[in-house]
């Protein structure tokens, strides 16, 4: 064998080993993103599962504003109708998913704000427990979204870094989308005394 052929074989082996290592790293990071996405979905599902109980409790405890309850029920239906798999985590799809979840969050906030006007409702143990569970779930959603964004950051860095970006393009590892603050969060609420 000639010296140049040996050099070509050695370089090809090094590139092949680096390509395998790069591919395995991308798969590992993609799997972590999928796991974190599943955790986000689990927390949103938990919230979605609590809402019918909350609505029934509110309906049973007070002659409550029907429009508020209807808005919550409709927002829940919209939020649960959007199914987003881990391989569909483009920025556009994440924004659609987030918009539906933000609509549900807004409806729940209005429901809880209106409930403040009903002391007999606030005094019921079921309502208090459901409200506490929803607050805890909102915190879990926030943590799950932060964990997801951290996993996406690591994944996107590996996909976009040279020379991984070459292998990511060859093997079909696209950049994933982040959860971002909703448009409503861009302006500070007004506080009046």
JOSULPE-V600734 format. One record per backbone hydrogen bond with DSSP energy under -0.5 kcal/mol. NH is the residue of the N-H (numbers start at 1). CO is the residue of the C=O. If there is no record, write none. Layout:
BEGIN
nh: <NH:NH>
co: <CO:CO>
END
This chain:
BEGIN
nh: <6:7:8:9:10:11:12:13:14:15:16:17:18:19:20:21:22:23:24:25:26:27:28:29:30:31:32:33:34:35:36:37:38:39:40:41:42:43:44:45:46:47:48:49:50:51:52:53:54:55:56:57:58:59:60:61:62:64:69:70:71:72:73:74:75:76:77:78:79:80:81:82:82:83:84:88:89:90:94:95:96:97:98:99:100:101:102:103:104:105:106:107:108:109:110:111:112:113:114:115:116:116:117:118:119:121:122:123:124:128:129:130:131:132:133:134:135:136:137:138:139:140:141:142:143:144:145:146:147:148:149:150:151:152:153:154:155:156:157:158:159:160:161:165:166:167:168:169:170:171:172:173:174:177:185:186:187:192>
co: <2:3:4:5:6:7:8:9:10:11:12:13:14:15:16:17:18:19:20:21:22:23:24:25:26:27:28:29:30:31:32:33:34:35:36:37:38:39:40:41:42:43:44:45:46:47:48:49:50:51:52:53:54:55:56:57:58:62:65:66:67:68:69:70:71:72:73:74:75:76:77:78:79:81:82:85:86:88:90:91:92:93:94:95:96:97:98:99:100:101:102:103:104:105:106:107:108:109:110:111:112:113:114:115:117:118:118:119:121:124:125:126:127:128:129:130:131:132:133:134:135:136:137:138:139:140:141:142:143:144:145:146:147:148:149:150:151:152:153:154:155:156:157:161:163:163:164:165:166:167:168:168:172:89:182:183:184:190>
END
